[in-house]
């Protein structure tokens, strides 16, 4: 399937500055494989091979370095297309896109390393993600120092620790690892670690309700040695109280776009089901029922709001409008909760059909529920917004 379509996909990409049609072509293939990968909890390596061949792994790599240099708005739209087809693939891709956007906009990322990773991404399947979450610490967004430690030696940094929920672990070539130094006054930050170094081990712990094909396993580092010049951004702990603006903003937008894509897949299946389901006692399709029409109308309203929120916020980011991390988190909260409500409304109209594994709606429901626990989480977003409003 890959070889049969790669030529046509490449032509589409070459002819289109922002490759939406290319993404749609690939998404149709991803969607056809999504149920099997979900059932098996297997990683979709073939999806990333096709994305690489189509040049889409370099979507957010700057044009000066050979990439597309896509805006946040266009990237969110691309992720929405893939989120609708296979949200596990979209999630891994979004983390990769975020890192390259941060590299392009950050004054702290070493330019030499950014160029190196850009070149590798253009040349092949070379993905990066930030590994931040730990068993004891949880998400760093809630504060606290990581247990993962780096020690500076004459031969390089030596890294020891365990990271959980490492999305894309089976395919990542680079890790941006959140760790603290063992210096008398500890510093905290990101270190660029090549995957597969001696002492690195992936433990396949990801057996989740939703996004089962995302490969979000544990990664263990046991005295892993990596180069001294792979320090990305390391500061005093207090200097991290204000989150990285680019990271926080595009993360919220991209995550929201993926969960909105899941909701749109559920909507499409529901509409087809209602049009084609003709109960014998009704003698007409379920689509003729006023109750069905009202609920579908409510779904359309939520999706319309989502589209406006994602597009306007991403557009503001691209235009350099001064935004806040609190506002971006509120966008994520609103969009993901709308997406969950859409799928729940769809289930309310489909009875047992919606929850049978023969139909995709139950998978969409399991996937979209992950939005509730996906950083930034709803409670933290509301507390922050409340404190700001109260001046606390």
Buried (B, 14 or more C-beta within 10 A) or exposed (E): EEEEBBEEBBEBBEEEEBBBBBBBBBBEBBBEBBBEBBEEBBBBEBBBBBBBBBBBBBBBBBEEBBBBBBBBBBBBBBBBBBBBBBBBBBBBBBBBBBBBBBBBBBEEBBEEBBBBBBBBBBEEBBBBBBBBBBEEBBBBBEEBBBBBBBBEEEEBBBBBBBBBBBBBBBBBBBBBBBBBBEEEEBBBBBBBBBBEEEBBEBEEEBEBEBBBBBBBBBBBBEEBBBBEEBBBBBEEBEEBEEBBBBBBBBBBBBBBBBBBBBBBBBBBBBBEBBEEBEEEEEEEBBBEBEEBEEBBEEBEEBBEEBBEBBBEBBBBBBEEEEBBBBBBBBBBBBBBBBBBBBBBBBBEBBEEBBEEEEBBBBBBBBBBBBBBEBBBBBEBBEEBBEEEEEEE
